[in-house]
Amino acid sequence: MKHTQVLLFGMIDLLERVRTSGYRVYALTDNVIEIVDYLQSTYQLWDLFDGVIVAVEVGCLKPHADIFNHLLT
């Protein structure tokens, strides 16, 4: 399952362009912790985010409002 987790074409370029335009960028994921760990160890994009919310770490899932409130705070 982990090997199917790949970056979208142009994703890093897009993140960099959005950030250099003055916007803040956040990641919000419902992936299980094993997949998040795999992604963090495989791809060098996590530093491009101003913050990361992993649903399992905050105890709520999308689309519940609590996870979005977590992101906003």
CHARMM-style PDB file with segment names, atoms N, HN, CA, C and O in Angstrom:
ATOM      1  N   MET     1       0.826  -1.207   0.000  1.00  0.00      PROA
ATOM      2  CA  MET     1       0.000   0.000   0.000  1.00  0.00      PROA
ATOM      3  C   MET     1       0.866   1.266   0.000  1.00  0.00      PROA
ATOM      4  O   MET     1       0.555   2.229  -0.702  1.00  0.00      PROA
ATOM      5  N   LYS     2       1.955   1.266   0.789  1.00  0.00      PROA
ATOM      6  HN  LYS     2       2.208   0.484   1.359  1.00  0.00      PROA
ATOM      7  CA  LYS     2       2.790   2.458   0.876  1.00  0.00      PROA
ATOM      8  C   LYS     2       3.386   2.835  -0.473  1.00  0.00      PROA
ATOM      9  O   LYS     2       3.502   4.018  -0.791  1.00  0.00      PROA
ATOM     10  N   HSD     3       3.763   1.839  -1.266  1.00  0.00      PROA
ATOM     11  HN  HSD     3       3.669   0.878  -1.007  1.00  0.00      PROA
ATOM     12  CA  HSD     3       4.419   2.121  -2.539  1.00  0.00      PROA
ATOM     13  C   HSD     3       3.491   2.823  -3.541  1.00  0.00      PROA
ATOM     14  O   HSD     3       3.960   3.335  -4.558  1.00  0.00      PROA
ATOM     15  N   THR     4       2.205   2.851  -3.270  1.00  0.00      PROA
ATOM     16  HN  THR     4       1.824   2.435  -2.444  1.00  0.00      PROA
ATOM     17  CA  THR     4       1.271   3.543  -4.161  1.00  0.00      PROA
ATOM     18  C   THR     4       1.168   5.025  -3.828  1.00  0.00      PROA
ATOM     19  O   THR     4       0.518   5.780  -4.551  1.00  0.00      PROA
ATOM     20  N   GLN     5       1.798   5.441  -2.750  1.00  0.00      PROA
ATOM     21  HN  GLN     5       2.326   4.828  -2.163  1.00  0.00      PROA
ATOM     22  CA  GLN     5       1.753   6.834  -2.323  1.00  0.00      PROA
ATOM     23  C   GLN     5       2.849   7.615  -3.046  1.00  0.00      PROA
ATOM     24  O   GLN     5       4.018   7.545  -2.666  1.00  0.00      PROA
ATOM     25  N   VAL     6       2.481   8.343  -4.063  1.00  0.00      PROA
ATOM     26  HN  VAL     6       1.531   8.400  -4.372  1.00  0.00      PROA
ATOM     27  CA  VAL     6       3.451   9.107  -4.840  1.00  0.00      PROA
ATOM     28  C   VAL     6       3.012  10.567  -4.919  1.00  0.00      PROA
ATOM     29  O   VAL     6       1.831  10.889  -4.792  1.00  0.00      PROA
ATOM     30  N   LEU     7       3.985  11.432  -5.131  1.00  0.00      PROA
ATOM     31  HN  LEU     7       4.945  11.171  -5.234  1.00  0.00      PROA
ATOM     32  CA  LEU     7       3.681  12.851  -5.270  1.00  0.00      PROA
ATOM     33  C   LEU     7       3.002  13.111  -6.603  1.00  0.00      PROA
ATOM     34  O   LEU     7       3.301  12.458  -7.604  1.00  0.00      PROA
ATOM     35  N   LEU     8       2.097  14.056  -6.607  1.00  0.00      PROA
ATOM     36  HN  LEU     8       1.855  14.586  -5.795  1.00  0.00      PROA
ATOM     37  CA  LEU     8       1.483  14.497  -7.849  1.00  0.00      PROA
ATOM     38  C   LEU     8       2.509  15.284  -8.658  1.00  0.00      PROA
ATOM     39  O   LEU     8       3.316  16.023  -8.095  1.00  0.00      PROA
ATOM     40  N   PHE     9       2.475  15.125  -9.958  1.00  0.00      PROA
ATOM     41  HN  PHE     9       1.819  14.525 -10.416  1.00  0.00      PROA
ATOM     42  CA  PHE     9       3.395  15.845 -10.835  1.00  0.00      PROA
ATOM     43  C   PHE     9       3.270  17.351 -10.588  1.00  0.00      PROA
ATOM     44  O   PHE     9       2.168  17.898 -10.613  1.00  0.00      PROA
ATOM     45  N   GLY    10       4.389  18.007 -10.352  1.00  0.00      PROA
ATOM     46  HN  GLY    10       5.284  17.562 -10.332  1.00  0.00      PROA
ATOM     47  CA  GLY    10       4.414  19.451 -10.164  1.00  0.00      PROA
ATOM     48  C   GLY    10       4.071  19.922  -8.768  1.00  0.00      PROA
ATOM     49  O   GLY    10       4.004  21.127  -8.525  1.00  0.00      PROA
ATOM     50  N   MET    11       3.850  18.999  -7.845  1.00  0.00      PROA
ATOM     51  HN  MET    11       3.904  18.020  -8.043  1.00  0.00      PROA
ATOM     52  CA  MET    11       3.397  19.378  -6.504  1.00  0.00      PROA
ATOM     53  C   MET    11       4.411  20.251  -5.766  1.00  0.00      PROA
ATOM     54  O   MET    11       4.040  21.263  -5.171  1.00  0.00      PROA
ATOM     55  N   ILE    12       5.678  19.870  -5.799  1.00  0.00      PROA
ATOM     56  HN  ILE    12       5.980  19.048  -6.282  1.00  0.00      PROA
ATOM     57  CA  ILE    12       6.690  20.637  -5.061  1.00  0.00      PROA
ATOM     58  C   ILE    12       6.840  22.022  -5.672  1.00  0.00      PROA
ATOM     59  O   ILE    12       6.948  23.009  -4.944  1.00  0.00      PROA
ATOM     60  N   ASP    13       6.848  22.110  -6.995  1.00  0.00      PROA
ATOM     61  HN  ASP    13       6.760  21.308  -7.586  1.00  0.00      PROA
ATOM     62  CA  ASP    13       6.930  23.403  -7.661  1.00  0.00      PROA
ATOM     63  C   ASP    13       5.745  24.286  -7.273  1.00  0.00      PROA
ATOM     64  O   ASP    13       5.914  25.473  -6.992  1.00  0.00      PROA
ATOM     65  N   LEU    14       4.556  23.705  -7.260  1.00  0.00      PROA
ATOM     66  HN  LEU    14       4.420  22.741  -7.487  1.00  0.00      PROA
ATOM     67  CA  LEU    14       3.359  24.459  -6.881  1.00  0.00      PROA
ATOM     68  C   LEU    14       3.456  24.960  -5.435  1.00  0.00      PROA
ATOM     69  O   LEU    14       3.162  26.125  -5.165  1.00  0.00      PROA
ATOM     70  N   LEU    15       3.862  24.097  -4.514  1.00  0.00      PROA
ATOM     71  HN  LEU    15       4.100  23.151  -4.734  1.00  0.00      PROA
ATOM     72  CA  LEU    15       4.011  24.512  -3.113  1.00  0.00      PROA
ATOM     73  C   LEU    15       5.002  25.660  -2.987  1.00  0.00      PROA
ATOM     74  O   LEU    15       4.752  26.625  -2.265  1.00  0.00      PROA
ATOM     75  N   GLU    16       6.119  25.556  -3.685  1.00  0.00      PROA
ATOM     76  HN  GLU    16       6.321  24.772  -4.272  1.00  0.00      PROA
ATOM     77  CA  GLU    16       7.128  26.612  -3.618  1.00  0.00      PROA
ATOM     78  C   GLU    16       6.605  27.922  -4.198  1.00  0.00      PROA
ATOM     79  O   GLU    16       6.860  28.987  -3.636  1.00  0.00      PROA
ATOM     80  N   ARG    17       5.879  27.860  -5.310  1.00  0.00      PROA
ATOM     81  HN  ARG    17       5.673  26.995  -5.766  1.00  0.00      PROA
ATOM     82  CA  ARG    17       5.337  29.075  -5.918  1.00  0.00      PROA
ATOM     83  C   ARG    17       4.291  29.723  -5.020  1.00  0.00      PROA
ATOM     84  O   ARG    17       4.258  30.947  -4.896  1.00  0.00      PROA
ATOM     85  N   VAL    18       3.444  28.927  -4.398  1.00  0.00      PROA
ATOM     86  HN  VAL    18       3.470  27.933  -4.499  1.00  0.00      PROA
ATOM     87  CA  VAL    18       2.423  29.470  -3.492  1.00  0.00      PROA
ATOM     88  C   VAL    18       3.088  30.152  -2.304  1.00  0.00      PROA
ATOM     89  O   VAL    18       2.700  31.252  -1.911  1.00  0.00      PROA
ATOM     90  N   ARG    19       4.092  29.491  -1.739  1.00  0.00      PROA
ATOM     91  HN  ARG    19       4.407  28.597  -2.059  1.00  0.00      PROA
ATOM     92  CA  ARG    19       4.783  30.078  -0.583  1.00  0.00      PROA
ATOM     93  C   ARG    19       5.512  31.360  -0.945  1.00  0.00      PROA
ATOM     94  O   ARG    19       5.451  32.336  -0.198  1.00  0.00      PROA
ATOM     95  N   THR    20       6.208  31.374  -2.089  1.00  0.00      PROA
ATOM     96  HN  THR    20       6.258  30.581  -2.697  1.00  0.00      PROA
ATOM     97  CA  THR    20       6.941  32.590  -2.470  1.00  0.00      PROA
ATOM     98  C   THR    20       5.997  33.723  -2.864  1.00  0.00      PROA
ATOM     99  O   THR    20       6.410  34.880  -2.949  1.00  0.00      PROA
ATOM    100  N   SER    21       4.743  33.394  -3.102  1.00  0.00      PROA
ATOM    101  HN  SER    21       4.407  32.455  -3.034  1.00  0.00      PROA
ATOM    102  CA  SER    21       3.730  34.427  -3.369  1.00  0.00      PROA
ATOM    103  C   SER    21       3.178  35.016  -2.087  1.00  0.00      PROA
ATOM    104  O   SER    21       2.346  35.923  -2.124  1.00  0.00      PROA
ATOM    105  N   GLY    22       3.638  34.503  -0.944  1.00  0.00      PROA
ATOM    106  HN  GLY    22       4.313  33.766  -0.914  1.00  0.00      PROA
ATOM    107  CA  GLY    22       3.244  35.070   0.336  1.00  0.00      PROA
ATOM    108  C   GLY    22       2.148  34.324   1.071  1.00  0.00      PROA
ATOM    109  O   GLY    22       1.685  34.775   2.118  1.00  0.00      PROA
ATOM    110  N   TYR    23       1.734  33.202   0.541  1.00  0.00      PROA
ATOM    111  HN  TYR    23       2.111  32.835  -0.309  1.00  0.00      PROA
ATOM    112  CA  TYR    23       0.690  32.411   1.194  1.00  0.00      PROA
ATOM    113  C   TYR    23       1.308  31.383   2.122  1.00  0.00      PROA
ATOM    114  O   TYR    23       2.423  30.911   1.897  1.00  0.00      PROA
ATOM    115  N   ARG    24       0.574  31.048   3.160  1.00  0.00      PROA
ATOM    116  HN  ARG    24      -0.331  31.431   3.343  1.00  0.00      PROA
ATOM    117  CA  ARG    24       0.974  29.962   4.050  1.00  0.00      PROA
ATOM    118  C   ARG    24       0.313  28.685   3.550  1.00  0.00      PROA
ATOM    119  O   ARG    24      -0.800  28.715   3.025  1.00  0.00      PROA
ATOM    120  N   VAL    25       1.006  27.561   3.718  1.00  0.00      PROA
ATOM    121  HN  VAL    25       1.910  27.536   4.145  1.00  0.00      PROA
ATOM    122  CA  VAL    25       0.541  26.284   3.181  1.00  0.00      PROA
ATOM    123  C   VAL    25       0.528  25.250   4.294  1.00  0.00      PROA
ATOM    124  O   VAL    25       1.499  25.107   5.037  1.00  0.00      PROA
ATOM    125  N   TYR    26      -0.584  24.529   4.403  1.00  0.00      PROA
ATOM    126  HN  TYR    26      -1.373  24.645   3.800  1.00  0.00      PROA
ATOM    127  CA  TYR    26      -0.742  23.520   5.448  1.00  0.00      PROA
ATOM    128  C   TYR    26      -1.140  22.183   4.840  1.00  0.00      PROA
ATOM    129  O   TYR    26      -1.787  22.122   3.794  1.00  0.00      PROA
ATOM    130  N   ALA    27      -0.742  21.124   5.515  1.00  0.00      PROA
ATOM    131  HN  ALA    27      -0.217  21.174   6.365  1.00  0.00      PROA
ATOM    132  CA  ALA    27      -1.150  19.773   5.120  1.00  0.00      PROA
ATOM    133  C   ALA    27      -2.155  19.273   6.142  1.00  0.00      PROA
ATOM    134  O   ALA    27      -1.984  19.461   7.346  1.00  0.00      PROA
ATOM    135  N   LEU    28      -3.196  18.638   5.647  1.00  0.00      PROA
ATOM    136  HN  LEU    28      -3.334  18.485   4.669  1.00  0.00      PROA
ATOM    137  CA  LEU    28      -4.240  18.062   6.495  1.00  0.00      PROA
ATOM    138  C   LEU    28      -4.543  16.679   5.926  1.00  0.00      PROA
ATOM    139  O   LEU    28      -5.035  16.564   4.804  1.00  0.00      PROA
ATOM    140  N   THR    29      -4.250  15.625   6.699  1.00  0.00      PROA
ATOM    141  HN  THR    29      -3.850  15.719   7.610  1.00  0.00      PROA
ATOM    142  CA  THR    29      -4.389  14.277   6.163  1.00  0.00      PROA
ATOM    143  C   THR    29      -5.119  13.336   7.113  1.00  0.00      PROA
ATOM    144  O   THR    29      -4.992  13.425   8.334  1.00  0.00      PROA
ATOM    145  N   ASP    30      -5.885  12.434   6.510  1.00  0.00      PROA
ATOM    146  HN  ASP    30      -5.988  12.363   5.518  1.00  0.00      PROA
ATOM    147  CA  ASP    30      -6.547  11.354   7.241  1.00  0.00      PROA
ATOM    148  C   ASP    30      -5.773  10.043   7.125  1.00  0.00      PROA
ATOM    149  O   ASP    30      -6.230   9.011   7.614  1.00  0.00      PROA
ATOM    150  N   ASN    31      -4.611  10.075   6.485  1.00  0.00      PROA
ATOM    151  HN  ASN    31      -4.239  10.913   6.087  1.00  0.00      PROA
ATOM    152  CA  ASN    31      -3.831   8.845   6.334  1.00  0.00      PROA
ATOM    153  C   ASN    31      -3.457   8.266   7.690  1.00  0.00      PROA
ATOM    154  O   ASN    31      -3.325   8.991   8.676  1.00  0.00      PROA
ATOM    155  N   VAL    32      -3.287   6.951   7.725  1.00  0.00      PROA
ATOM    156  HN  VAL    32      -3.394   6.362   6.925  1.00  0.00      PROA
ATOM    157  CA  VAL    32      -2.838   6.294   8.950  1.00  0.00      PROA
ATOM    158  C   VAL    32      -1.392   6.659   9.197  1.00  0.00      PROA
ATOM    159  O   VAL    32      -0.676   7.037   8.269  1.00  0.00      PROA
ATOM    160  N   ILE    33      -0.960   6.549  10.429  1.00  0.00      PROA
ATOM    161  HN  ILE    33      -1.541   6.241  11.183  1.00  0.00      PROA
ATOM    162  CA  ILE    33       0.364   7.029  10.830  1.00  0.00      PROA
ATOM    163  C   ILE    33       1.488   6.324  10.072  1.00  0.00      PROA
ATOM    164  O   ILE    33       2.519   6.939   9.801  1.00  0.00      PROA
ATOM    165  N   GLU    34       1.313   5.056   9.728  1.00  0.00      PROA
ATOM    166  HN  GLU    34       0.475   4.557   9.948  1.00  0.00      PROA
ATOM    167  CA  GLU    34       2.351   4.331   8.988  1.00  0.00      PROA
ATOM    168  C   GLU    34       2.579   4.946   7.607  1.00  0.00      PROA
ATOM    169  O   GLU    34       3.715   5.037   7.141  1.00  0.00      PROA
ATOM    170  N   ILE    35       1.510   5.360   6.968  1.00  0.00      PROA
ATOM    171  HN  ILE    35       0.588   5.286   7.347  1.00  0.00      PROA
ATOM    172  CA  ILE    35       1.653   5.992   5.648  1.00  0.00      PROA
ATOM    173  C   ILE    35       2.250   7.387   5.790  1.00  0.00      PROA
ATOM    174  O   ILE    35       3.087   7.786   4.980  1.00  0.00      PROA
ATOM    175  N   VAL    36       1.835   8.126   6.800  1.00  0.00      PROA
ATOM    176  HN  VAL    36       1.156   7.802   7.458  1.00  0.00      PROA
ATOM    177  CA  VAL    36       2.408   9.450   7.031  1.00  0.00      PROA
ATOM    178  C   VAL    36       3.905   9.320   7.310  1.00  0.00      PROA
ATOM    179  O   VAL    36       4.699  10.090   6.768  1.00  0.00      PROA
ATOM    180  N   ASP    37       4.298   8.371   8.136  1.00  0.00      PROA
ATOM    181  HN  ASP    37       3.653   7.746   8.576  1.00  0.00      PROA
ATOM    182  CA  ASP    37       5.723   8.142   8.414  1.00  0.00      PROA
ATOM    183  C   ASP    37       6.484   7.819   7.136  1.00  0.00      PROA
ATOM    184  O   ASP    37       7.581   8.329   6.905  1.00  0.00      PROA
ATOM    185  N   TYR    38       5.887   6.963   6.306  1.00  0.00      PROA
ATOM    186  HN  TYR    38       4.996   6.549   6.493  1.00  0.00      PROA
ATOM    187  CA  TYR    38       6.509   6.600   5.030  1.00  0.00      PROA
ATOM    188  C   TYR    38       6.682   7.837   4.144  1.00  0.00      PROA
ATOM    189  O   TYR    38       7.756   8.051   3.580  1.00  0.00      PROA
ATOM    190  N   LEU    39       5.648   8.637   4.023  1.00  0.00      PROA
ATOM    191  HN  LEU    39       4.776   8.464   4.481  1.00  0.00      PROA
ATOM    192  CA  LEU    39       5.715   9.829   3.188  1.00  0.00      PROA
ATOM    193  C   LEU    39       6.764  10.807   3.704  1.00  0.00      PROA
ATOM    194  O   LEU    39       7.508  11.396   2.921  1.00  0.00      PROA
ATOM    195  N   GLN    40       6.822  10.979   5.022  1.00  0.00      PROA
ATOM    196  HN  GLN    40       6.217  10.500   5.658  1.00  0.00      PROA
ATOM    197  CA  GLN    40       7.787  11.909   5.606  1.00  0.00      PROA
ATOM    198  C   GLN    40       9.221  11.429   5.402  1.00  0.00      PROA
ATOM    199  O   GLN    40      10.127  12.246   5.232  1.00  0.00      PROA
ATOM    200  N   SER    41       9.435  10.122   5.416  1.00  0.00      PROA
ATOM    201  HN  SER    41       8.699   9.459   5.554  1.00  0.00      PROA
ATOM    202  CA  SER    41      10.794   9.606   5.237  1.00  0.00      PROA
ATOM    203  C   SER    41      11.179   9.483   3.763  1.00  0.00      PROA
ATOM    204  O   SER    41      12.361   9.352   3.447  1.00  0.00      PROA
ATOM    205  N   THR    42      10.204   9.523   2.862  1.00  0.00      PROA
ATOM    206  HN  THR    42       9.243   9.630   3.119  1.00  0.00      PROA
ATOM    207  CA  THR    42      10.466   9.308   1.442  1.00  0.00      PROA
ATOM    208  C   THR    42      10.570  10.606   0.652  1.00  0.00      PROA
ATOM    209  O   THR    42      11.400  10.715  -0.251  1.00  0.00      PROA
ATOM    210  N   TYR    43       9.746  11.579   0.979  1.00  0.00      PROA
ATOM    211  HN  TYR    43       9.072  11.490   1.712  1.00  0.00      PROA
ATOM    212  CA  TYR    43       9.673  12.805   0.198  1.00  0.00      PROA
ATOM    213  C   TYR    43      10.112  14.014   1.014  1.00  0.00      PROA
ATOM    214  O   TYR    43       9.766  14.146   2.188  1.00  0.00      PROA
ATOM    215  N   GLN    44      10.870  14.885   0.383  1.00  0.00      PROA
ATOM    216  HN  GLN    44      11.151  14.778  -0.571  1.00  0.00      PROA
ATOM    217  CA  GLN    44      11.387  16.077   1.041  1.00  0.00      PROA
ATOM    218  C   GLN    44      10.475  17.276   0.798  1.00  0.00      PROA
ATOM    219  O   GLN    44      10.916  18.313   0.301  1.00  0.00      PROA
ATOM    220  N   LEU    45       9.206  17.125   1.151  1.00  0.00      PROA
ATOM    221  HN  LEU    45       8.848  16.283   1.554  1.00  0.00      PROA
ATOM    222  CA  LEU    45       8.280  18.236   0.946  1.00  0.00      PROA
ATOM    223  C   LEU    45       7.707  18.768   2.236  1.00  0.00      PROA
ATOM    224  O   LEU    45       7.088  19.831   2.238  1.00  0.00      PROA
ATOM    225  N   TRP    46       7.893  18.069   3.321  1.00  0.00      PROA
ATOM    226  HN  TRP    46       8.397  17.205   3.320  1.00  0.00      PROA
ATOM    227  CA  TRP    46       7.233  18.448   4.576  1.00  0.00      PROA
ATOM    228  C   TRP    46       7.694  19.793   5.105  1.00  0.00      PROA
ATOM    229  O   TRP    46       6.938  20.486   5.785  1.00  0.00      PROA
ATOM    230  N   ASP    47       8.942  20.171   4.797  1.00  0.00      PROA
ATOM    231  HN  ASP    47       9.557  19.608   4.245  1.00  0.00      PROA
ATOM    232  CA  ASP    47       9.431  21.480   5.234  1.00  0.00      PROA
ATOM    233  C   ASP    47       8.762  22.620   4.480  1.00  0.00      PROA
ATOM    234  O   ASP    47       8.856  23.776   4.894  1.00  0.00      PROA
ATOM    235  N   LEU    48       8.088  22.309   3.378  1.00  0.00      PROA
ATOM    236  HN  LEU    48       8.012  21.370   3.042  1.00  0.00      PROA
ATOM    237  CA  LEU    48       7.402  23.339   2.615  1.00  0.00      PROA
ATOM    238  C   LEU    48       6.076  23.753   3.247  1.00  0.00      PROA
ATOM    239  O   LEU    48       5.506  24.782   2.888  1.00  0.00      PROA
ATOM    240  N   PHE    49       5.593  22.952   4.185  1.00  0.00      PROA
ATOM    241  HN  PHE    49       6.056  22.115   4.477  1.00  0.00      PROA
ATOM    242  CA  PHE    49       4.334  23.262   4.851  1.00  0.00      PROA
ATOM    243  C   PHE    49       4.592  24.095   6.100  1.00  0.00      PROA
ATOM    244  O   PHE    49       5.571  23.876   6.813  1.00  0.00      PROA
ATOM    245  N   ASP    50       3.712  25.045   6.357  1.00  0.00      PROA
ATOM    246  HN  ASP    50       2.917  25.224   5.779  1.00  0.00      PROA
ATOM    247  CA  ASP    50       3.802  25.847   7.573  1.00  0.00      PROA
ATOM    248  C   ASP    50       3.281  25.077   8.778  1.00  0.00      PROA
ATOM    249  O   ASP    50       3.552  25.444   9.921  1.00  0.00      PROA
ATOM    250  N   GLY    51       2.548  24.030   8.523  1.00  0.00      PROA
ATOM    251  HN  GLY    51       2.328  23.732   7.594  1.00  0.00      PROA
ATOM    252  CA  GLY    51       2.035  23.169   9.578  1.00  0.00      PROA
ATOM    253  C   GLY    51       1.425  21.923   8.966  1.00  0.00      PROA
ATOM    254  O   GLY    51       1.018  21.911   7.804  1.00  0.00      PROA
ATOM    255  N   VAL    52       1.371  20.873   9.776  1.00  0.00      PROA
ATOM    256  HN  VAL    52       1.702  20.883  10.719  1.00  0.00      PROA
ATOM    257  CA  VAL    52       0.811  19.597   9.326  1.00  0.00      PROA
ATOM    258  C   VAL    52      -0.127  19.080  10.400  1.00  0.00      PROA
ATOM    259  O   VAL    52       0.239  19.028  11.574  1.00  0.00      PROA
ATOM    260  N   ILE    53      -1.333  18.696  10.010  1.00  0.00      PROA
ATOM    261  HN  ILE    53      -1.631  18.738   9.057  1.00  0.00      PROA
ATOM    262  CA  ILE    53      -2.288  18.070  10.916  1.00  0.00      PROA
ATOM    263  C   ILE    53      -2.535  16.655  10.408  1.00  0.00      PROA
ATOM    264  O   ILE    53      -2.948  16.444   9.268  1.00  0.00      PROA
ATOM    265  N   VAL    54      -2.270  15.691  11.290  1.00  0.00      PROA
ATOM    266  HN  VAL    54      -1.934  15.862  12.216  1.00  0.00      PROA
ATOM    267  CA  VAL    54      -2.541  14.282  11.000  1.00  0.00      PROA
ATOM    268  C   VAL    54      -3.724  13.882  11.874  1.00  0.00      PROA
ATOM    269  O   VAL    54      -3.659  13.951  13.101  1.00  0.00      PROA
ATOM    270  N   ALA    55      -4.801  13.463  11.224  1.00  0.00      PROA
ATOM    271  HN  ALA    55      -4.854  13.407  10.227  1.00  0.00      PROA
ATOM    272  CA  ALA    55      -6.062  13.214  11.925  1.00  0.00      PROA
ATOM    273  C   ALA    55      -5.907  12.310  13.137  1.00  0.00      PROA
ATOM    274  O   ALA    55      -6.461  12.595  14.199  1.00  0.00      PROA
ATOM    275  N   VAL    56      -5.168  11.234  12.991  1.00  0.00      PROA
ATOM    276  HN  VAL    56      -4.719  11.002  12.128  1.00  0.00      PROA
ATOM    277  CA  VAL    56      -5.036  10.288  14.095  1.00  0.00      PROA
ATOM    278  C   VAL    56      -4.342  10.932  15.307  1.00  0.00      PROA
ATOM    279  O   VAL    56      -4.581  10.528  16.445  1.00  0.00      PROA
ATOM    280  N   GLU    57      -3.505  11.911  15.067  1.00  0.00      PROA
ATOM    281  HN  GLU    57      -3.311  12.240  14.143  1.00  0.00      PROA
ATOM    282  CA  GLU    57      -2.795  12.572  16.162  1.00  0.00      PROA
ATOM    283  C   GLU    57      -3.676  13.557  16.924  1.00  0.00      PROA
ATOM    284  O   GLU    57      -3.394  13.871  18.080  1.00  0.00      PROA
ATOM    285  N   VAL    58      -4.742  14.051  16.287  1.00  0.00      PROA
ATOM    286  HN  VAL    58      -4.971  13.796  15.347  1.00  0.00      PROA
ATOM    287  CA  VAL    58      -5.630  15.001  16.961  1.00  0.00      PROA
ATOM    288  C   VAL    58      -6.978  14.388  17.303  1.00  0.00      PROA
ATOM    289  O   VAL    58      -7.809  15.038  17.937  1.00  0.00      PROA
ATOM    290  N   GLY    59      -7.205  13.143  16.890  1.00  0.00      PROA
ATOM    291  HN  GLY    59      -6.529  12.616  16.374  1.00  0.00      PROA
ATOM    292  CA  GLY    59      -8.402  12.411  17.298  1.00  0.00      PROA
ATOM    293  C   GLY    59      -9.687  12.767  16.585  1.00  0.00      PROA
ATOM    294  O   GLY    59     -10.770  12.577  17.137  1.00  0.00      PROA
ATOM    295  N   CYS    60      -9.592  13.287  15.356  1.00  0.00      PROA
ATOM    296  HN  CYS    60      -8.711  13.442  14.907  1.00  0.00      PROA
ATOM    297  CA  CYS    60     -10.798  13.550  14.584  1.00  0.00      PROA
ATOM    298  C   CYS    60     -10.476  13.459  13.097  1.00  0.00      PROA
ATOM    299  O   CYS    60      -9.329  13.621  12.681  1.00  0.00      PROA
ATOM    300  N   LEU    61     -11.505  13.200  12.317  1.00  0.00      PROA
ATOM    301  HN  LEU    61     -12.437  13.069  12.655  1.00  0.00      PROA
ATOM    302  CA  LEU    61     -11.337  12.998  10.879  1.00  0.00      PROA
ATOM    303  C   LEU    61     -12.060  14.066  10.080  1.00  0.00      PROA
ATOM    304  O   LEU    61     -13.003  14.693  10.561  1.00  0.00      PROA
ATOM    305  N   LYS    62     -11.594  14.263   8.836  1.00  0.00      PROA
ATOM    306  HN  LYS    62     -10.828  13.753   8.445  1.00  0.00      PROA
ATOM    307  CA  LYS    62     -12.352  15.088   7.898  1.00  0.00      PROA
ATOM    308  C   LYS    62     -13.637  14.341   7.572  1.00  0.00      PROA
ATOM    309  O   LYS    62     -13.585  13.113   7.499  1.00  0.00      PROA
ATOM    310  N   PRO    63     -14.733  14.950   7.380  1.00  0.00      PROA
ATOM    311  CA  PRO    63     -14.973  16.392   7.270  1.00  0.00      PROA
ATOM    312  C   PRO    63     -15.446  17.027   8.568  1.00  0.00      PROA
ATOM    313  O   PRO    63     -16.013  18.119   8.529  1.00  0.00      PROA
ATOM    314  N   HSD    64     -15.238  16.391   9.717  1.00  0.00      PROA
ATOM    315  HN  HSD    64     -14.778  15.504   9.748  1.00  0.00      PROA
ATOM    316  CA  HSD    64     -15.692  16.958  10.983  1.00  0.00      PROA
ATOM    317  C   HSD    64     -15.053  18.323  11.214  1.00  0.00      PROA
ATOM    318  O   HSD    64     -13.861  18.510  10.969  1.00  0.00      PROA
ATOM    319  N   ALA    65     -15.841  19.257  11.678  1.00  0.00      PROA
ATOM    320  HN  ALA    65     -16.809  19.105  11.877  1.00  0.00      PROA
ATOM    321  CA  ALA    65     -15.373  20.640  11.871  1.00  0.00      PROA
ATOM    322  C   ALA    65     -14.188  20.729  12.830  1.00  0.00      PROA
ATOM    323  O   ALA    65     -13.367  21.636  12.696  1.00  0.00      PROA
ATOM    324  N   ASP    66     -14.076  19.814  13.792  1.00  0.00      PROA
ATOM    325  HN  ASP    66     -14.743  19.077  13.902  1.00  0.00      PROA
ATOM    326  CA  ASP    66     -12.996  19.885  14.779  1.00  0.00      PROA
ATOM    327  C   ASP    66     -11.613  19.836  14.140  1.00  0.00      PROA
ATOM    328  O   ASP    66     -10.697  20.528  14.584  1.00  0.00      PROA
ATOM    329  N   ILE    67     -11.462  19.026  13.103  1.00  0.00      PROA
ATOM    330  HN  ILE    67     -12.207  18.464  12.742  1.00  0.00      PROA
ATOM    331  CA  ILE    67     -10.131  18.922  12.492  1.00  0.00      PROA
ATOM    332  C   ILE    67      -9.754  20.225  11.785  1.00  0.00      PROA
ATOM    333  O   ILE    67      -8.587  20.616  11.788  1.00  0.00      PROA
ATOM    334  N   PHE    68     -10.722  20.888  11.190  1.00  0.00      PROA
ATOM    335  HN  PHE    68     -11.670  20.571  11.189  1.00  0.00      PROA
ATOM    336  CA  PHE    68     -10.445  22.162  10.533  1.00  0.00      PROA
ATOM    337  C   PHE    68     -10.183  23.257  11.569  1.00  0.00      PROA
ATOM    338  O   PHE    68      -9.361  24.145  11.343  1.00  0.00      PROA
ATOM    339  N   ASN    69     -10.879  23.192  12.697  1.00  0.00      PROA
ATOM    340  HN  ASN    69     -11.547  22.471  12.880  1.00  0.00      PROA
ATOM    341  CA  ASN    69     -10.586  24.146  13.786  1.00  0.00      PROA
ATOM    342  C   ASN    69      -9.191  23.919  14.338  1.00  0.00      PROA
ATOM    343  O   ASN    69      -8.499  24.875  14.689  1.00  0.00      PROA
ATOM    344  N   HSD    70      -8.774  22.664  14.419  1.00  0.00      PROA
ATOM    345  HN  HSD    70      -9.336  21.888  14.134  1.00  0.00      PROA
ATOM    346  CA  HSD    70      -7.404  22.354  14.836  1.00  0.00      PROA
ATOM    347  C   HSD    70      -6.402  23.023  13.887  1.00  0.00      PROA
ATOM    348  O   HSD    70      -5.418  23.625  14.316  1.00  0.00      PROA
ATOM    349  N   LEU    71      -6.679  22.900  12.616  1.00  0.00      PROA
ATOM    350  HN  LEU    71      -7.478  22.411  12.268  1.00  0.00      PROA
ATOM    351  CA  LEU    71      -5.794  23.493  11.616  1.00  0.00      PROA
ATOM    352  C   LEU    71      -5.731  25.009  11.766  1.00  0.00      PROA
ATOM    353  O   LEU    71      -4.659  25.606  11.669  1.00  0.00      PROA
ATOM    354  N   LEU    72      -6.874  25.620  12.001  1.00  0.00      PROA
ATOM    355  HN  LEU    72      -7.745  25.135  12.080  1.00  0.00      PROA
ATOM    356  CA  LEU    72      -6.908  27.079  12.123  1.00  0.00      PROA
ATOM    357  C   LEU    72      -6.200  27.593  13.372  1.00  0.00      PROA
ATOM    358  O   LEU    72      -5.683  28.710  13.378  1.00  0.00      PROA
ATOM    359  N   THR    73      -6.174  26.788  14.422  1.00  0.00      PROA
ATOM    360  HN  THR    73      -6.594  25.881  14.418  1.00  0.00      PROA
ATOM    361  CA  THR    73      -5.480  27.221  15.633  1.00  0.00      PROA
ATOM    362  C   THR    73      -4.033  26.814  15.590  1.00  0.00      PROA
ATOM    363  OT1 THR    73      -3.286  27.093  16.528  1.00  0.00      PROA
TER     364      THR     73
END
